Amino acid sequence: MHRILVIEDDSTEQSDLVDILTQNQFQVECVESITQALDDVPLASFDLIITDLRVNGQAGTDIIPLAHDTPVLVMASFASLRSAVEAMKLGAVDYVAKPFDSADLLSTIHDILAKQSENKRAPNRSTDQQAGDLIYGRCQPMRKVFSLIEKVAPTTASVLIQGETGSGKELAAKAIHKMSHRRNQEIVCINCAAIPESLIESELFGHEKGAFTGAGSARAGLIEAADGGTLFLDEIGELPLDAQARLLRVLQEGEIRRVGSISSKKVDVRLIAATHRNLKSLSRTGQFREDLYYRLNVVQIRLPPLRERGKDITGLAHLLLERARERLARPTVELSTDALRAIQEYNWPGNVRELENAIERGVILCDHDLINAELLDIEALPSEVSLTQGLVRGNAMQTVSSSAVQIGKPLSMEDYFQQFVLENQSKMNETELAKHLGISRKSLWEKRNKLGIPRKKSDEPQ
């Protein structure tokens, strides 16, 4: 019989919770504060701890680091869902919103206990494999990334990986999967930007025969293919709103419904999402669902751009050179001193992917055994140059709020464009906006429509 500790200071809610649990064959003990829990009961003797978000004026999450291997389920009111998500960042295994449905609560508890039993049976991979074994990195920012990966990998928490294009987001997702208890199952990787909008729901969720023109037979979606394993959604910021709503149901209910189907199917997937865009900013403009953002953003991992990785740049260059030499059968090729200097000084807007391409290009074009800077075909620039500084003409940077653009915190081009337009469209007409951005009025119009921020009459300067 599983033992559950309930930490709740409201006598009515405590009584209701005890009745539900005891009627379903759980052995329950109750305390009214974190202090009482520490003083009166051995936490390690319980299979699960259920705590309110606030108990006698203290944060219920304070019990998490003291519970060690015992999972902690947090209960929160609807008004505190964001706080509940923060609790999961602190290590809570899940949360339940008040007032709760007894069936949903019991389902959540059974899932937690089942996964806890599975985790105890599975060998602990972290003792024989670390993130640094799977991803190259010696600098301090990458060590922080490795620490986060190693902490989150054994859990079932959703992960949001932020990083510029080419910074290694998919590699980080695969490292999380390989170090998780799902490593013997599949990891299904999907680039949301590469699937046409008209097909994305069918690709992700599957469809029934006759659901739409051309659907000659039923087909399982990619989420079903990841059942029991990990689903990696790259560039999730490009996911249409309709598909976002369906994905939210997968996260909330653990079930999918194929396009054209009237019934749902349970799935067990661990979700890892990645983007180079600012999802919080997109949620404010209605381009990304805020509730989905908070579901995804349980643990956030920010991958540093290559220009912030110091000596890692030359270390990566040598590692990529070794791989290119083996792949292209050029074992004696080396990088010259001027090539290494250019690699260190270049800003690498395309990050590791661009570096890999430059190294491979040098190996292919090298006539002898030494790759010089010219063969890399990169223009040496000061490493301090930021994307946001070279993005626009004239003094356009001065019109963006200083809190939004800071050296060391560059925005992606699309995020910068959106923020600049939204902040200045009430003061500038389309010709002025286009001039400051260094593009034509036609390009401005096309970009506006692509990002879903067309000019409204109310936005026109008076």
Secondary structure, 3 states (H helix, E strand, C coil): CCEEEEECCCHHHHHHHHHHHHHCCCEEEEECCHHHHHHHCCHHHCCEEEEECEECCEEHHHHHHHHCCCCEEEEEEHHHHHHHHHHHHCCCCEEEEECCCHHHHHHHHHHHHHHHHHHHHCCCHHHCCCHHHHCCCCCHHHHHHHHHHHHHCCCCCCEEEECCCCCCHHHHHHHHHHCCCCCCCCEEEEEHHHCCCCCHHHHHHCECCCCCCCCCCCECCHHHHCCCCEEEEECHHHCCHHHHHHHHHHHHHCEECCECCCCCEECCCEEEEEECCCHHHHHHCCCCCHHHHHHHCCEEEECCCHHHCCCHHHHHHHHHHHHHHHHHCCCCCEECHHHHHHHHHCCCCCHHHHHHHHHHHHHHHCCCCEECHHHHCCCCCCCCCCCCCCCCCCCHHHHCCCCCCECCECCCHHHHHHHHHHHHCCCCCHHHHHHHHCCCHHHHHHHHHHHCCCCCHHHCCC
